[in-house]
Amino acid sequence: MTTVSVTPQRYTGTAIALHWLLAVALIAIFGFGLYMTSLPFSPTRLKYFNWHKWAGMTILLLSALRIVWRLTHRPPALPEAVSRAMPAWQHVAHHGVHHLMYVLFLAIPLVGWMYSSAAGFPIVLFGVLPLPDLVGKSPDLAEALKPWHGYLAYALATLVVLHVAAVVKHLLIDRDGLLSRMLPGKA
């Protein structure tokens, strides 16, 4: 008896849910981060920074779950017709953008956590659960880390724009149905 390995045509429901949940969360936290940093120093600004930290830690957890899911559940291969039509540079960009986004999903909240620790501002998740400091208090380290949280966030925002541009290309120009693999619904 011969067994045939069936390659999935769509992402799993869990992968789809994590993708869209993180997409909404990342866009929201980026916009909120821009807003809160533009505020003058005040109790409201401090409250918003705490909310931003809580959201960042939640995104860190969801990102770790997404990466574990991705490592344990093979994603569908690009459809053969799509793969053949893509120039080599697009294959490299496709994989490179995805891998860099995964790295930044982890790096951004971890750098923010390290900055908060080095600056002496502990993270107390939802005002109840104190998280350990990742590094000791160090004004010099805090000053060095401070801009990197923003640089990395802007880098991720740039990759998200590239990702969305590729989706729009596949949707409106190529009309190859590639987006349907990541949309909620039936297979």
Buried (B, 14 or more C-beta within 10 A) or exposed (E): EEEEEEEBEBBBEEBBBBBEBBBEBBEEBBEBBEEBEEEEEEEEEEEBBBBBBBBBBBBBEBBEBBBEBBEEEEBBEBBEEBEEEBEEEBEEBBEEBBEBBBBBBBBBBBBBBBBBBBBEBEBEEEEEEEBEBBBEEBEEBBEEBBEBBBEBBEBBBEBBEBBEEBEEEBBEEBEBEBEEBBEEEEE
